Amino acid sequence: MRRAFVALLIFLLSALSALSVLSAAPAGAADNGEWSVRPADSAITPRAAFRLSARPGTTLSDRAVVTNTTDKELSFRLYVADAYNTERDGGLAVRGLKEPQRDVGSWGKPEREAVTVPARSSVTVGITLRIPRDASPGDHVGALVAVDERVRSGAGSHIGVQRGVGARVYLRVNGPAKPGLSVEDVRFSARTPQVPWTGDSGSTVSYTLRNTGNVKLDPRVSVDIGGLFVGGPDARELKNVPGELLPGQKVRLSESWSGAPFAGWGDVTVTATAERAHGAGSDDFLRVPWLLAGIAALLICARLLIRHHRHKDRRPAPADGSE
């Protein structure tokens, strides 16, 4: 009885893990070394992704190639998924097979939901996208995903996982393109090294980047500080920025700032730019390190003592017999 319960528990955990791993898989990964999914080549040039455009209310048809590069027969579940930016780093991921699909994932359907591919062979499968009449103009991003039906053991655990590979679908619905970008909730955390100008200060800049428009963006982000401060450059480019920020998506990003200002006051401003889009946000900066504060206090005390002694030495001596 106990063994049956453990087996059932492992099965349930395997199913849950399969969904979570798939939903977190990169949407742009079209090849994992064992199988791949890609658009069928056009008559003109090979394609790395589905790049389509359509009017609301129309239907599109295309073809995909699923390739098995192993020496064994493999079976896959096929489905079209919505793409989104992950909260962790802004990378693209897709919704899992059992998750609700609300955009491209609900519009698209492969002609076969299950396919078996012989060893070292390929199978071509049709895909149809039916664009709703009320589809909003702009970019809609998803992926055609092939999920391995095998459940494998996770590394170092008894939880099983399923792997999926997806070819991206970039669909532009005709209509006005309205780029929009905002920077929100900027936080600058200044940390002072024990000895100024030595080592890394360990300061960080955190902010929320939001695509407020209807087209995907490739943002560039910089940080600048204004005011009176000590140490560090007053501006720099931030590197941990998503290469594609999808419409309506927001991500919370954080990046260390080596050599950042460690003393002073002013404003730290994070500025994001993309094609025809701009956004900025700021955070107040006030930092007085204990070492500099102590030195300043000692200098002030020394100056007061010097002034006191000078004033005392300048006072005239009292007359004889007087107090």
KADAMO-V897021 format. One record per pair of residues at least 12 apart in sequence whose ideal C-beta (glycine too) atoms are under 10 Angstrom apart, sorted by sequence separation. I is the first residue (numbers start at 1). GAP is how many residues later the second one is. D is the distance in whole Angstrom. If there is no record, write none. Layout:
BEGIN
i: {I	I}
gap: {GAP	GAP}
d: {D	D}
END
This chain:
BEGIN
i: {38	39	50	66	81	82	83	113	150	151	189	190	191	209	223	224	241	269	270	39	50	81	82	111	112	129	148	149	150	189	190	191	222	223	240	268	269	270	50	64	80	81	111	112	148	189	190	207	222	223	240	241	268	269	47	79	80	81	110	111	112	147	148	188	189	190	222	223	238	240	255	267	268	79	81	97	110	111	147	148	188	189	205	207	221	222	238	239	240	266	267	268	269	79	82	109	110	111	127	146	147	148	187	188	189	220	221	238	253	267	268	30	79	81	82	109	110	146	147	187	188	205	220	221	266	267	30	78	79	82	84	108	109	125	145	146	147	186	187	188	219	221	222	236	238	265	266	28	42	77	81	82	83	108	109	145	146	186	187	205	221	265	266	28	42	80	82	83	107	108	109	125	143	144	145	146	185	186	187	220	221	236	264	265	266	27	40	41	79	81	82	83	107	108	143	144	145	185	186	219	236	263	264	265	39	40	80	81	82	107	108	123	143	144	184	185	218	219	236	263	264	265	39	40	41	80	81	82	106	107	142	143	144	183	184	218	219	233	236	261	263	264	39	40	80	81	82	104	107	142	143	144	183	184	185	217	218	219	232	233	260	262	263	264	38	39	79	80	82	106	142	143	182	183	184	217	218	219	232	233	234	261	262	263	37	38	80	81	104	141	142	143	182	183	216	217	218	232	233	234	245	260	262	37	38	80	107	141	142	181	182	203	216	217	231	232	233	263	264	36	37	38	79	80	103	117	140	141	142	181	182	203	209	216	217	231	232	245	263	36	37	50	79	80	140	141	180	181	182	201	215	216	217	231	232	262	263	35	36	78	79	104	115	139	140	141	180	181	182	201	205	207	211	215	216	229	230	231	232	241	35	36	78	103	108	139	140	179	180	181	209	213	215	217	221	223	225	229	230	231	232	234	238	245	34	35	36	77	78	103	107	114	116	138	139	140	179	180	197	205	209	211	214	216	228	229	230	231	238	34	35	78	79	108	110	138	139	178	179	180	196	197	211	213	214	221	223	227	229	230	235	238	34	35	77	78	104	105	107	108	109	110	114	137	138	178	179	180	188	190	196	197	205	210	211	212	213	225	228	229	31	33	34	76	77	78	104	106	108	110	135	137	138	177	178	179	181	183	209	211	212	225	228	229	235	30	32	33	76	77	78	103	104	105	136	137	138	177	178	179	180	186	188	211	223	227	228	229	31	34	76	77	103	104	105	135	137	138	139	176	177	179	181	183	192	193	210	211	212	227	228	35	37	75	76	103	104	105	135	136	137	138	175	190	192	210	211	225	227	229	34	75	76	104	105	127	129	131	135	137	138	181	209	210	211	226	227	35	37	74	75	76	101	132	137	138	173	190	209	210	225	226	227	74	75	127	129	131	172	190	208	209	224	225	226	73	74	131	172	208	209	224	225	226	66	73	74	172	207	208	209	224	225	73	74	207	208	223	224	62	64	66	72	73	170	206	207	223	224	60	63	64	68	70	72	74	76	78	80	94	95	206	207	222	223	224	59	60	63	68	69	71	72	73	80	94	95	97	205	206	207	222	223	66	68	70	71	76	78	80	92	94	96	205	206	221	222	61	66	67	68	69	70	93	94	95	97	204	205	221	222	66	68	69	92	94	96	204	205	220	221	222	52	65	68	69	203	204	205	220	221	54	67	68	69	203	204	219	220	221	27	50	67	68	202	203	219	220	22	27	28	66	67	68	201	202	203	205	217	219	25	27	66	67	85	200	201	202	203	204	217	218	219	224	226	229	231	26	27	65	66	67	83	84	200	201	203	217	218	225	227	228	229	230	23	27	50	65	66	82	83	84	200	201	202	203	216	217	219	221	222	224	225	227	229	231	22	27	64	65	66	82	83	199	200	201	203	215	217	219	221	226	227	230	26	64	65	82	83	199	200	201	202	215	217	219	225	23	63	64	81	82	108	201	207	209	211	213	215	24	63	64	80	81	107	197	208	210	215	230	23	28	29	62	63	64	80	81	108	205	207	209	211	213	24	27	28	62	63	79	80	81	105	107	181	206	213	26	27	28	29	61	62	79	80	97	104	189	191	197	203	205	207	212	26	27	28	61	62	78	79	81	96	104	184	191	193	196	211	24	25	26	27	60	61	62	78	79	97	104	180	185	187	189	190	196	212	25	26	27	60	61	77	78	79	96	103	179	180	182	184	189	192	211	24	25	59	60	76	77	78	178	188	191	192	193	210	23	24	59	60	76	77	94	183	190	192	209	22	23	25	58	59	60	75	76	77	189	190	191	192	22	23	24	58	59	74	75	76	77	94	139	188	190	207	209	22	23	57	58	75	76	93	188	190	207	208	22	23	57	58	74	75	76	92	94	139	140	170	190	207	21	22	23	54	56	57	58	74	75	94	138	139	141	207	19	20	22	23	54	55	56	57	74	92	138	139	140	168	207	19	22	50	52	54	56	57	58	137	138	139	206	18	19	55	56	57	66	68	136	137	138	139	190	205	18	19	50	52	56	67	188	189	18	19	55	56	64	66	188	54	56	186	187	188	16	35	40	55	62	64	186	188	15	81	83	186	187	38	40	186	203	40	77	79	81	83	185	36	40	53	54	78	80	83	183	184	35	40	77	79	82	83	183	37	39	52	76	81	183	201	76	80	183	182	181	49	50	181	50	181	196	49	50	180	181	186	187	188	189	49	179	181	182	183	184	186	188	190	192	194	196	179	180	181	182	183	185	186	187	188	190	191	192	193	194	195	196	179	180	181	182	183	184	186	188	190	192	194	67	177	178	179	180	181	182	183	185	186	189	191	192	193	66	177	178	179	180	181	182	183	188	190	192	196	192	66	65	64	141	142	39	64	139	141	37	38	140	141	37	62	139	140	37	139	141	37	138	36	138	35	60	136	136	30	35	27	29	30	32	34	27	28	58	27	29	30	32	58	26	49	50	51	52	53	54	56	25	27	49	50	51	52	53	54	55	56	48	49	50	51	52	53	54	55	56	90	25	47	48	49	50	51	52	53	54	55	49	50	51	52	53	25	22	85	92	22	22	85	37	38	35	37	39	18	34	35	36	37	38	39	90	18	35	37	38	39	21	32	34	36	37	85	32	33	18	21	32	83	17	18	29	31	29	30	15	29	30	31	14	17	25	27	29	30	14	21	25	27	28	29	30	14	20	21	22	25	26	27	28	29	11	14	17	21	22	25	26	27	28	10	13	18	20	21	22	23	25	27	17	18	19	21	22	26	27	10	16	17	18	19	21	22	103	13	14	15	16	17	18	22	103	13	14	15	17	18	103	13	14	18	10	12	13	14	15	10	14	9	10	11	10	90	92	89	90	91	92	6	89	90	91	92	89	90	91	92	90	92	90	86	90	85	92	85	90	85	90	91	83	85	90	84	87	89	90	83	85	86	87	88	89	90	82	84	85	87	88	89	84	85	86	87	88	89	83	85	87	84	28	28	27	27}
gap: {12	12	12	12	12	12	12	12	12	12	12	12	12	12	12	12	12	12	12	13	13	13	13	13	13	13	13	13	13	13	13	13	13	13	13	13	13	13	14	14	14	14	14	14	14	14	14	14	14	14	14	14	14	14	15	15	15	15	15	15	15	15	15	15	15	15	15	15	15	15	15	15	15	16	16	16	16	16	16	16	16	16	16	16	16	16	16	16	16	16	16	16	16	17	17	17	17	17	17	17	17	17	17	17	17	17	17	17	17	17	17	18	18	18	18	18	18	18	18	18	18	18	18	18	18	18	19	19	19	19	19	19	19	19	19	19	19	19	19	19	19	19	19	19	19	19	19	20	20	20	20	20	20	20	20	20	20	20	20	20	20	20	20	21	21	21	21	21	21	21	21	21	21	21	21	21	21	21	21	21	21	21	21	21	21	22	22	22	22	22	22	22	22	22	22	22	22	22	22	22	22	22	22	22	23	23	23	23	23	23	23	23	23	23	23	23	23	23	23	23	23	23	24	24	24	24	24	24	24	24	24	24	24	24	24	24	24	24	24	24	24	24	25	25	25	25	25	25	25	25	25	25	25	25	25	25	25	25	25	25	25	25	25	25	26	26	26	26	26	26	26	26	26	26	26	26	26	26	26	26	26	26	26	26	27	27	27	27	27	27	27	27	27	27	27	27	27	27	27	27	27	27	27	28	28	28	28	28	28	28	28	28	28	28	28	28	28	28	28	29	29	29	29	29	29	29	29	29	29	29	29	29	29	29	29	29	29	29	29	30	30	30	30	30	30	30	30	30	30	30	30	30	30	30	30	30	30	31	31	31	31	31	31	31	31	31	31	31	31	31	31	31	31	31	31	31	31	31	31	31	32	32	32	32	32	32	32	32	32	32	32	32	32	32	32	32	32	32	32	32	32	32	32	32	33	33	33	33	33	33	33	33	33	33	33	33	33	33	33	33	33	33	33	33	33	33	33	33	33	34	34	34	34	34	34	34	34	34	34	34	34	34	34	34	34	34	34	34	34	34	34	34	35	35	35	35	35	35	35	35	35	35	35	35	35	35	35	35	35	35	35	35	35	35	35	35	35	35	35	35	36	36	36	36	36	36	36	36	36	36	36	36	36	36	36	36	36	36	36	36	36	36	36	36	36	37	37	37	37	37	37	37	37	37	37	37	37	37	37	37	37	37	37	37	37	37	37	37	38	38	38	38	38	38	38	38	38	38	38	38	38	38	38	38	38	38	38	38	38	38	38	39	39	39	39	39	39	39	39	39	39	39	39	39	39	39	39	39	39	39	40	40	40	40	40	40	40	40	40	40	40	40	40	40	40	40	40	41	41	41	41	41	41	41	41	41	41	41	41	41	41	41	41	42	42	42	42	42	42	42	42	42	42	42	42	43	43	43	43	43	43	43	43	43	44	44	44	44	44	44	44	44	44	45	45	45	45	45	45	46	46	46	46	46	46	46	46	46	46	47	47	47	47	47	47	47	47	47	47	47	47	47	47	47	47	47	48	48	48	48	48	48	48	48	48	48	48	48	48	48	48	48	48	49	49	49	49	49	49	49	49	49	49	49	49	49	49	50	50	50	50	50	50	50	50	50	50	50	50	50	50	51	51	51	51	51	51	51	51	51	51	51	52	52	52	52	52	52	52	52	52	53	53	53	53	53	53	53	53	53	54	54	54	54	54	54	54	54	55	55	55	55	55	55	55	55	55	55	55	55	56	56	56	56	56	56	56	56	56	56	56	56	56	56	56	56	56	57	57	57	57	57	57	57	57	57	57	57	57	57	57	57	57	57	58	58	58	58	58	58	58	58	58	58	58	58	58	58	58	58	58	58	58	58	58	58	59	59	59	59	59	59	59	59	59	59	59	59	59	59	59	59	59	59	60	60	60	60	60	60	60	60	60	60	60	60	60	61	61	61	61	61	61	61	61	61	61	61	61	62	62	62	62	62	62	62	62	62	62	62	63	63	63	63	63	63	63	63	63	63	63	63	63	63	64	64	64	64	64	64	64	64	64	64	64	64	64	65	65	65	65	65	65	65	65	65	65	65	65	65	65	65	65	65	66	66	66	66	66	66	66	66	66	66	66	66	66	66	66	67	67	67	67	67	67	67	67	67	67	67	67	67	67	67	67	67	67	68	68	68	68	68	68	68	68	68	68	68	68	68	68	68	68	68	69	69	69	69	69	69	69	69	69	69	69	69	69	70	70	70	70	70	70	70	70	70	70	70	71	71	71	71	71	71	71	71	71	71	71	71	71	72	72	72	72	72	72	72	72	72	72	72	72	72	72	72	73	73	73	73	73	73	73	73	73	73	73	74	74	74	74	74	74	74	74	74	74	74	74	74	74	75	75	75	75	75	75	75	75	75	75	75	75	75	75	76	76	76	76	76	76	76	76	76	76	76	76	76	76	76	77	77	77	77	77	77	77	77	77	77	77	77	78	78	78	78	78	78	78	78	78	78	78	78	78	79	79	79	79	79	79	79	79	80	80	80	80	80	80	80	81	81	81	81	81	82	82	82	82	82	82	82	82	83	83	83	83	83	84	84	84	84	85	85	85	85	85	85	86	86	86	86	86	86	86	86	86	87	87	87	87	87	87	87	88	88	88	88	88	88	88	89	89	89	90	91	92	92	92	93	93	93	94	94	94	94	94	94	94	94	95	95	95	95	95	95	95	95	95	95	95	95	96	96	96	96	96	96	96	96	96	96	96	96	96	96	96	96	97	97	97	97	97	97	97	97	97	97	97	98	98	98	98	98	98	98	98	98	98	98	98	98	98	99	99	99	99	99	99	99	99	99	99	99	99	100	101	102	103	103	104	105	105	105	105	106	106	106	106	107	107	107	107	108	108	108	109	109	110	110	111	111	111	112	113	113	114	114	114	114	114	115	115	115	116	116	116	116	116	117	117	117	117	117	117	117	117	118	118	118	118	118	118	118	118	118	118	119	119	119	119	119	119	119	119	119	119	120	120	120	120	120	120	120	120	120	120	121	121	121	121	121	122	123	124	124	125	126	126	127	127	128	128	128	129	129	129	129	129	129	129	129	130	130	130	130	130	131	131	131	131	131	131	132	132	133	133	133	133	134	134	134	134	135	135	136	136	136	136	137	137	137	137	137	137	138	138	138	138	138	138	138	139	139	139	139	139	139	139	139	139	140	140	140	140	140	140	140	140	140	141	141	141	141	141	141	141	141	141	142	142	142	142	142	142	142	143	143	143	143	143	143	143	143	144	144	144	144	144	144	144	144	145	145	145	145	145	145	146	146	146	147	147	147	147	147	148	148	149	149	149	150	150	150	151	151	151	151	152	152	152	152	152	153	153	153	153	154	154	155	156	156	157	157	159	159	160	160	160	161	161	161	162	162	162	162	163	163	163	163	163	163	163	164	164	164	164	164	164	165	165	165	165	165	165	166	166	166	167	215	216	217	219}
d: {9	9	6	8	9	7	8	10	7	10	10	9	5	7	7	8	7	7	7	10	10	4	5	10	6	9	10	7	8	9	5	8	6	6	6	9	5	8	8	8	9	5	6	8	6	6	9	8	7	8	8	9	6	8	9	9	10	8	5	4	10	6	5	7	5	10	5	6	8	5	10	5	5	9	8	10	7	7	7	7	8	8	9	9	7	6	10	7	9	10	7	8	10	9	8	10	5	7	6	10	4	8	8	6	7	7	4	5	9	6	5	7	6	8	9	7	8	7	8	7	8	5	9	9	8	6	8	10	10	5	9	6	6	9	5	6	9	7	4	9	10	9	10	9	9	8	5	9	10	6	6	6	9	7	8	7	7	7	7	10	5	6	8	8	10	7	5	8	9	5	8	9	9	10	4	9	8	5	10	7	10	7	7	4	10	10	7	9	8	10	6	9	5	8	9	6	8	6	8	6	9	10	8	7	7	4	10	8	4	6	10	10	3	5	7	5	9	7	9	10	6	8	7	6	8	6	5	8	9	6	8	6	8	6	4	9	9	9	9	7	5	8	6	5	5	10	10	7	7	10	5	6	7	8	10	9	6	9	8	10	10	6	6	10	7	7	7	8	10	9	8	6	8	6	6	10	6	6	9	7	10	8	10	5	6	6	7	9	10	7	5	10	8	8	10	7	8	5	8	7	9	10	6	7	9	3	8	7	9	8	5	10	5	5	7	5	8	9	10	8	6	8	8	6	10	9	8	6	8	7	8	8	10	7	8	7	4	8	6	7	8	10	8	7	8	7	8	6	5	7	10	5	8	5	7	9	9	7	5	9	7	10	8	7	5	10	7	6	10	7	9	9	10	9	6	9	6	5	10	8	6	9	4	9	10	7	8	8	4	7	7	10	6	10	8	8	10	4	7	7	10	9	8	10	10	5	7	10	9	9	8	10	9	10	6	6	9	3	9	7	8	10	5	9	10	8	4	8	10	7	6	6	7	7	7	7	8	9	4	8	7	6	5	6	8	9	7	9	7	5	9	9	6	7	10	6	10	10	8	9	10	10	8	8	6	5	8	9	8	10	7	10	10	8	6	9	9	8	9	3	8	7	5	10	6	7	5	9	7	9	9	5	9	8	5	5	6	9	7	5	8	6	5	7	9	10	10	9	10	6	6	5	7	5	7	6	7	7	7	9	9	9	8	6	9	6	6	6	8	10	7	8	8	3	9	5	2	8	8	8	5	6	6	8	10	9	9	5	9	5	6	6	9	7	5	7	8	10	9	8	6	6	8	9	9	7	7	9	2	10	8	7	8	10	9	10	8	8	9	7	7	10	9	4	9	5	6	7	8	9	5	7	8	9	8	9	9	10	7	8	6	5	9	7	8	8	7	6	10	9	6	5	10	7	8	6	5	9	8	7	8	9	5	7	10	7	9	10	10	5	6	8	7	5	8	8	8	6	5	9	7	10	9	6	8	7	6	7	8	9	10	10	10	9	5	10	9	6	7	10	8	7	8	9	5	7	9	9	9	9	10	5	9	9	9	7	9	8	9	4	9	7	8	6	4	6	7	10	9	8	8	5	9	7	8	6	5	9	10	7	7	9	7	9	10	9	6	6	6	7	8	6	6	6	8	6	9	7	8	9	5	8	10	10	7	9	10	5	6	7	8	10	9	6	9	7	6	5	5	10	8	10	8	7	7	5	7	7	10	9	9	10	4	8	9	9	8	8	9	5	10	5	7	8	10	8	8	9	9	9	9	6	10	9	9	7	10	10	8	5	5	10	9	9	9	7	4	4	8	10	9	10	10	9	8	10	9	7	8	9	4	9	5	7	9	8	9	7	8	9	10	9	10	7	8	10	9	10	9	5	6	8	5	10	7	5	7	9	9	10	10	9	9	9	9	7	8	5	6	10	9	8	10	8	6	9	6	9	6	5	6	9	7	5	10	9	10	9	9	7	7	8	6	5	10	9	10	9	9	8	10	9	9	10	5	6	7	8	9	7	5	6	9	9	9	8	6	7	7	9	6	5	9	8	8	9	6	6	4	10	10	6	5	8	7	9	6	9	10	9	10	7	8	8	6	6	10	7	8	7	6	10	10	9	8	10	10	7	8	9	10	7	5	9	5	8	7	9	8	6	9	8	8	10	9	8	8	6	8	10	7	8	8	6	8	8	9	9	10	9	9	9	10	10	5	7	6	4	9	7	8	9	8	9	10	7	8	6	9	7	8	4	4	8	10	6	4	8	9	7	9	9	5	7	10	6	8	9	7	7	7	8	6	9	8	7	9	10	6	6	6	10	8	6	10	9	9	4	9	5	8	7	9	9	8	10	8	5	9	6	10	7	5	10	9	9	9	9	9	9	6	9	6	9	7	6	7	9	8	8	10	7	7	6	10	10	7	9	6	10	7	7	4	8	8	3	5	9	9	9	4	9	8	7	5	5	9	10	6	5	5	9	8	7	9	7	8	9	10	6	9	9	9	9	8	8	6	9	10	5	10	9	10	9	7	9	9	5	5	4	9	8	9	9	10	10	7	10	10	9	9	7	9	9	9	8	7	10	10	6	5	9	9	9	9	7	7	10	9	9	10	10	10	9	8	9	10	10	10	8	9	10	9	5	9	9	10	9	9	7	10	9	7	5	8	5	10	9	8	9	6	7	9	7	9	10	9	10	9	9	10	7	9	9	9	8	4	5	7	7	9	7	6	9	4	9	5	7	6	6	8	9	9	9	9	10	8	7	5	6	6	4	5	6	4	6	5	4	8	10	10	9	4	9	4	9	4	9	10	10	10	8	9	9	8	9	9	8	10	8	9	9	9	8	10	8	9	9	6	8	10	8	10	10	5	8	9	9	8	6	9	7	8	7	6	10	5	6	8	10	6	8	9	10	9	7	8	9	10	10	8	8	8	9	5	10	10	9	9	9	10	7	9	7	9	7	6	9	8	6	7	8	7	7	8	7	7	8	4	4	5	5	4	6	5	8	7	8	9	8	7	7	8	7	8	7	9	6	8	8	10	7	9	8	9	10	6	10	8	9	10	9	5	6	8	8	10	6	6	5	9	9	10	6	4	10	9	10	7	9	8	10	10	9	10	6	8	5	10	9	9	10	7	9	6	8	6	7	9	5	6	10	10	7	5	9	9	7	10	8	9	8	9	10	10	8	5	9	5	9	9	9	9	9	5	6	8	8	9	6	10	9	9	9	7	7	9	7	6	5	7	10	7	5	10	9	10	8	6	6	8	8	10	10	9	9	10	10	5	4	9	10	8	6	8	8	9	10	5	3	9	10	10	7	7	9	5	8	9	7	8	7	8	8	7	7	7	8	9	10	3	8	6	7	8	9	10	9	8	7	9	10	6	10	8	8	6	9	9	9	6	4	7	10	8	9	7	10	10	9	8	10	6	9	9	4	6	9	8	6	8	7	6	10	10	9	5	10	10	9	9	9	10}
END
